[in-house]
Amino acid sequence: MYVSKFEARMATNFVIYLALGALLCLATANGEIVNTNVERTLDLTSQLVKTTTKISAEDSAGKPIVEYVFFTSEPSLAYIAVKDASDKSVPFKRNEPVKGEQSFTLTFPRAAAKQTFVVETVASKGIRPHPEEIRQNDKQFVRYTGNLHLYSKYKTTSQKTNVKLSSSNILSHTQVKPFSVSSNKITLGPYENAEAFSQEPLVIHYENSAPFVTVNSLERTLEISHWGNIAVQESIQMTHTGAKLKGSFSRYDFQKEGRSGLAALKSYKTYLPASASGVYYRDTNGNISTSNMNAVRDFIELELRPRFPLFGGWKTQYTLGYNVPSYEYMFNDGNKYQLKMHLIDHIYDNMAIDERPSRSFCPRDPLSTPYSISRLPNELVHTYLDTIGRPVVSFSKSNLVESHISDFTLHYSFSKTSMLQEPLLVSGFIYIIFLFTIVFLRLDFSITSHAHKE
């Protein structure tokens, strides 16, 4: 049978269209996750970058979404939390970094074709001073560099970003239409149909006079006494990581002009437990008297004022300590004890802890520490009236922010008969002194004879 060239071409095109239709139907059947709407809020009012991202995602094939991979482009991510539409926590796990990219796999408790959730992140080093050096009376300007779009492995249909700054003095910012500026707020978007892993720089240069103070090292020690007291001591080293002071410092200008050293750290407030007593604040030179303590209903507000204002590049270190009653934080069932306290306390507003804090606890016979931080090797320390020493359980974690303030739990065993060790040692020591005194007074060390003995 004769087939014309036209009919052969039509047959070939039909086969091609049929194959493309089959592939399209297969892709639709498999489906893919699409971000239908994204709303980001960037809080750049302090030294921290606080991001709140509300994501509405759905599967194109209508299949239930069980897992979602969230990417972040923040190089110094310190904290992340995920909540669903009903404000309940969504579990997630950190994936292995690929080419320096951080990602987290979110697992939804209830699978659905449409998911709405909120991701909160805090980064500690996303804002840099620009210029890096300023004079004493100059304003501090900083630069934020981020991504204009949500960095995601999924396509985004619509997204919008709201930026909140600490000042309306904005020198420059990325201008991709549509955008609007109102006082200290910048609105970017909405932007439509962004491809997966799309990147476009977002740069904002603005005034930020907040003190950029970083805790370089925090060593927090808890010493437990089963006689009813817990001694807390914090050794802190901090640096002003904002724009460095250019030129010499003038104390006269600092006290005379109210606008001198706007970005310098003059004082800050630390919060202690409401039951704290015996508070001390000292450095290598001795006790620092420039502090105020105010008892509030649920906590104690301690205003600390260093010996000198902290300008950019300057450092200081001090020790803060106090005592709290053990019955508020310790619980026991026979010889099994549980200690429940904060991992870290509030040091100052929008704090950033650079290096790891070390937590040392001094119970006897520690059993376990169910807490998701790095565990350091156990040590043995000798304190007053100790004969065999006390085990020290130490923990470590780095890159901490205020959102990490939460309770940890330490379980250990302790025999109550061991509490008799100190009283018996003191009683035995006093008994030996009295016995030695009695024997010593009855001895005669003279070399001459007494008349009543002859």
C-alpha positions in Angstrom: 0.0 0.0 0.0 1.3 3.4 -1.0 1.8 5.9 1.7 2.4 9.5 0.8 5.1 11.6 2.4 2.5 13.9 3.9 0.7 11.0 5.6 4.0 9.6 6.9 4.9 13.0 8.4 1.5 13.2 10.0 1.9 9.8 11.5 5.3 10.7 12.8 4.0 13.9 14.4 1.1 12.0 16.0 3.5 9.5 17.6 5.7 12.4 18.9 2.7 14.2 20.4 1.4 11.0 21.9 4.8 10.4 23.6 4.9 14.0 24.9 1.4 13.7 26.2 2.3 10.5 28.0 5.3 12.1 29.6 3.2 15.1 30.6 0.6 12.9 32.2 3.3 10.9 34.0 4.9 14.2 35.3 1.5 15.4 36.5 0.8 12.1 38.1 4.1 12.2 40.0 3.5 15.9 40.9 5.9 18.3 42.6 5.8 20.7 45.5 5.2 24.3 44.7 5.4 27.3 47.1 2.2 29.0 46.2 2.8 32.0 48.6 5.8 33.1 50.7 5.8 36.0 53.1 9.2 36.9 54.7 9.8 39.4 57.5 13.4 40.5 58.1 14.1 42.1 61.5 17.4 44.1 61.2 17.0 46.4 64.2 19.8 44.8 66.2 23.0 42.9 65.5 21.0 39.7 64.8 19.2 38.8 61.6 15.8 37.6 62.7 13.8 36.0 59.8 10.2 34.9 59.9 9.1 33.0 56.8 5.5 32.0 56.2 5.2 29.4 53.5 2.1 28.0 51.8 3.0 24.9 49.8 1.0 22.4 47.8 1.5 19.4 45.6 0.7 19.9 42.0 -0.8 16.4 41.7 -2.8 16.8 44.9 -0.8 14.2 46.8 -0.3 14.7 50.6 2.9 16.4 51.6 4.7 14.5 54.3 8.2 16.1 54.1 9.5 19.4 53.0 13.1 20.4 52.5 13.9 23.9 53.7 17.1 25.6 52.6 18.7 28.6 54.3 21.4 30.8 52.8 22.4 32.3 56.2 26.1 31.5 56.7 26.0 31.8 60.5 22.6 30.3 61.4 22.3 30.1 65.1 18.6 29.1 65.7 15.7 27.6 63.8 12.2 26.7 64.8 9.2 25.6 62.7 5.5 25.8 63.6 2.4 24.8 61.6 -0.8 26.8 61.0 -2.1 25.8 64.5 1.1 27.1 66.2 2.3 23.6 67.0 6.0 22.7 66.6 6.9 20.8 63.5 9.8 18.3 63.9 12.8 18.6 61.6 16.3 17.3 61.2 19.5 18.9 59.9 20.8 17.4 56.7 24.4 17.0 55.8 25.7 20.3 54.1 26.2 20.1 50.4 28.6 22.6 48.9 28.2 24.7 52.0 24.4 24.9 51.8 22.4 24.2 54.9 19.1 22.3 54.6 16.5 20.9 57.0 13.9 18.2 56.4 10.6 19.0 57.9 8.2 16.2 58.8 4.6 17.2 59.1 2.5 15.4 61.8 -0.5 15.4 59.5 0.1 14.9 55.7 -2.0 17.1 53.5 -1.9 18.3 49.9 -1.6 21.9 51.1 0.6 22.8 54.0 1.1 26.2 55.7 3.9 26.7 58.2 6.2 29.3 59.7 10.0 29.1 59.9 11.8 31.3 62.3 15.6 31.7 62.0 18.2 33.8 63.8 21.6 34.5 62.4 24.4 36.1 64.4 26.8 37.5 61.8 24.7 38.7 58.9 25.1 42.4 59.5 28.6 44.0 59.1 29.7 47.6 60.0 30.3 49.7 56.9 32.6 51.6 57.2 34.5 49.4 59.6 36.0 52.4 61.5 34.3 55.5 62.8 35.2 58.4 65.1 33.8 58.8 68.6 31.0 61.2 67.5 30.2 59.5 64.2 27.1 57.4 63.5 27.4 53.7 62.9 26.3 52.5 59.5 26.0 48.8 58.7 25.4 46.7 55.6 23.2 43.6 55.3 23.6 41.2 52.4 21.1 38.5 51.8 18.9 36.9 49.1 16.0 38.9 47.6 14.1 35.6 47.0 13.4 32.7 49.2 16.2 30.2 48.6 14.2 27.0 48.0 14.4 23.8 45.9 10.8 24.4 44.9 9.3 26.9 42.5 7.6 29.9 44.1 4.5 31.3 42.6 4.3 34.5 44.7 6.6 36.0 47.4 6.9 39.2 49.4 9.5 40.5 51.8 9.1 43.0 54.6 12.2 44.5 56.1 12.3 46.3 59.4 15.3 48.5 60.2 16.5 50.3 63.3 16.5 53.8 61.6 14.9 55.6 58.7 18.3 56.8 57.7 18.8 54.4 54.7 21.8 55.2 52.5 21.0 52.6 49.8 19.1 49.4 49.2 18.3 46.9 46.4 15.7 48.4 44.1 13.9 45.7 42.2 10.3 46.7 41.3 7.9 46.6 42.9 9.2 48.0 46.2 8.3 50.7 48.6 9.9 52.5 51.6 8.1 53.9 54.6 10.2 55.4 57.4 12.3 52.4 58.7 10.4 49.8 56.7 11.1 48.4 53.2 8.6 46.3 51.3 9.9 44.2 48.4 7.5 42.5 46.0 5.3 40.7 45.5 7.5 38.9 42.9 5.9 36.2 40.7 7.1 32.8 39.4 10.6 32.5 40.9 12.5 29.4 39.8 13.9 26.9 42.2 17.2 27.9 43.8 16.9 31.4 42.4 19.3 33.9 43.8 19.4 37.7 43.6 21.4 39.8 46.0 19.5 41.9 48.6 21.8 44.7 50.0 20.7 47.3 52.5 23.1 50.1 53.8 21.6 51.9 56.8 22.2 53.4 60.2 22.2 51.1 63.1 23.3 52.5 66.5 22.7 49.3 68.5 25.8 48.1 70.3 27.2 45.1 68.4 28.4 43.1 71.5 29.5 39.5 71.2 30.2 37.2 74.1 33.5 35.5 73.0 33.5 33.1 75.9 31.0 32.1 78.6 31.9 29.6 81.3 28.9 28.9 83.5 29.5 26.8 86.6 26.8 25.3 88.9 28.0 23.8 92.2 25.3 21.7 93.9 25.1 21.4 97.6 22.7 18.9 99.0 22.4 21.0 102.1 20.0 23.3 100.2 22.0 25.6 98.0 23.1 25.9 94.3 26.0 28.3 93.6 26.0 29.8 90.1 29.0 31.6 88.6 29.5 33.0 85.1 32.8 34.1 83.7 32.2 36.2 80.6 34.5 37.7 78.0 32.9 40.1 75.5 33.9 42.3 72.6 32.2 45.1 70.8 32.2 43.8 67.2 30.7 46.9 65.7 32.6 49.7 63.9 36.0 50.1 65.5 36.9 53.4 67.2 39.0 55.5 65.0 41.4 57.9 66.8 41.6 58.5 70.5 38.9 58.3 73.1 37.9 61.6 74.9 36.2 61.1 78.2 35.3 64.8 78.3 33.5 64.7 74.9 31.8 61.5 75.9 30.3 63.0 79.1 29.6 66.5 77.6 27.8 65.5 74.4 24.8 63.3 74.5 25.3 62.0 71.0 28.9 61.0 71.5 29.4 57.3 71.2 25.9 56.3 70.3 26.9 52.8 69.4 29.1 52.3 72.5 27.9 50.0 75.2 27.4 52.0 78.4 25.2 49.6 80.4 23.0 46.6 79.9 20.5 44.6 81.9 20.9 41.0 83.0 18.0 39.0 84.4 18.6 36.6 87.3 16.1 34.2 89.0 13.7 35.8 91.5 15.2 33.8 94.4 18.8 34.8 93.6 20.8 36.1 96.7 24.4 37.0 97.5 24.9 38.5 94.0 28.5 39.7 93.2 29.9 41.4 90.1 33.7 41.7 89.8 36.6 41.7 87.4 40.3 41.2 87.7 40.6 44.5 89.6 38.1 43.6 92.2 34.5 44.3 92.9 32.6 46.6 90.5 30.2 48.9 92.4 28.6 50.5 89.3 25.6 48.2 89.2 21.9 48.4 90.2 19.7 45.5 91.3 15.9 45.8 91.1 13.6 43.0 92.3 10.7 42.4 89.8 7.9 40.0 90.3 9.3 37.0 88.4 13.0 37.9 88.2 15.7 40.2 89.4 16.8 42.9 87.0 20.5 43.6 87.4 21.8 46.7 85.5 25.5 46.2 84.9 27.8 49.2 84.0 31.4 48.3 83.0 34.3 50.4 84.3 34.5 52.1 80.9 32.2 52.4 77.9 32.7 49.7 75.3 33.5 51.1 71.9 34.1 49.1 68.7 37.0 46.7 69.0 37.2 47.1 72.8 37.0 44.1 75.1 36.0 43.4 78.7 35.7 40.5 81.1 34.0 40.0 84.4 32.6 37.4 86.8 28.9 37.3 87.9 27.7 35.0 90.7 24.8 34.3 92.9 23.1 31.6 95.0 19.7 30.0 94.6 17.8 27.6 96.9 18.1 24.0 95.6 14.5 23.1 96.3 13.3 25.2 93.3 15.5 23.2 90.8 16.2 19.8 92.4 13.9 16.9 92.7 14.6 13.5 94.2 13.0 10.0 94.6 15.1 8.2 97.2 18.7 8.3 96.0 17.8 9.4 92.5 18.0 13.1 91.8 17.0 15.4 88.9 18.3 18.9 88.3 16.4 21.2 86.0 17.8 24.7 85.2 18.4 27.0 82.3 21.2 26.2 79.9 22.0 29.9 79.7 20.5 33.0 81.2 19.6 36.4 79.7 22.9 38.3 79.6 21.7 41.3 77.5 19.1 42.1 74.9 19.8 40.5 71.5 22.8 38.7 72.8 25.1 36.6 70.7 27.5 34.1 72.2 30.3 33.3 69.9 32.2 30.5 71.5 30.9 27.6 73.4 29.7 28.0 76.9 30.9 25.5 79.4 28.6 24.2 82.1 30.1 22.4 85.0 28.0 20.6 87.6 29.3 19.1 90.8 27.0 16.3 92.0 28.5 13.0 93.2 27.9 9.9 91.0 26.4 11.5 87.9 24.2 9.1 86.0 23.1 10.6 82.7 22.4 14.0 81.0 19.6 13.7 78.4 20.3 17.0 76.5 21.2 17.6 72.9 24.5 19.4 73.3 28.1 18.3 73.2 29.3 16.4 76.2 32.8 17.0 77.4 34.9 14.4 79.3 34.2 14.1 83.0 36.6 15.6 85.5 37.2 15.4 89.2 37.4 18.5 91.4 38.2 18.8 95.1 36.4 21.4 97.2 36.1 22.1 100.9 36.1 19.0 103.1 36.4 16.7 100.2 38.4 13.5 100.4 37.7 11.7 97.2 36.5 14.7 95.1 33.4 15.4 93.1 32.7 14.4 89.5 32.2 17.3 87.2 29.8 16.9 84.3 30.6 19.5 81.5 28.6 20.5 78.4 29.5 22.6 75.4 27.7 24.5 72.6 28.6 27.3 70.3 26.8 30.1 68.4 24.0 30.8 70.9 21.4 33.5 71.0 18.6 34.5 73.3 16.2 31.9 71.7 18.4 29.2 73.2 17.3 30.0 76.8 15.6 26.8 77.9 15.8 24.2 80.6 18.1 21.2 80.6 17.7 18.1 82.8 20.5 16.3 84.6 19.9 12.9 86.3 22.2 11.4 88.8 22.3 9.3 91.9 23.5 10.4 95.4 23.5 8.5 98.7 22.2 10.7 101.5 24.6 9.0 103.9 27.4 10.8 102.1 26.1 14.0 103.5 27.4 12.9 106.9 31.0 13.1 105.6 31.5 16.8 106.2 30.0 16.9 109.7 32.0 13.8 110.7 35.2 15.4 109.4 34.6 18.6 111.3 33.6 16.8 114.5 36.6 14.4 114.2 39.0 17.3 113.6 37.6 19.2 116.7 37.8 16.0 118.8 41.5 15.4 117.8 42.3 19.0 118.7 40.7 18.7 122.1 42.4 15.3 122.7 45.8 16.7 121.6 45.3 19.7 124.0 44.4 17.5 126.9 47.4 15.3 126.4 49.7 18.2 125.8 48.6 20.0 129.0 49.3 16.8 131.1 52.8 16.4 129.8 55.7 17.8 131.8 58.6 19.1 129.7 60.5 20.9 132.6 64.1 19.9 133.5 64.0 21.0 137.1 62.4 18.9 139.9 59.3 20.2 141.8 59.3 20.4 145.6 56.0 18.6 146.0 57.3 15.6 144.1 60.3 15.1 146.5 
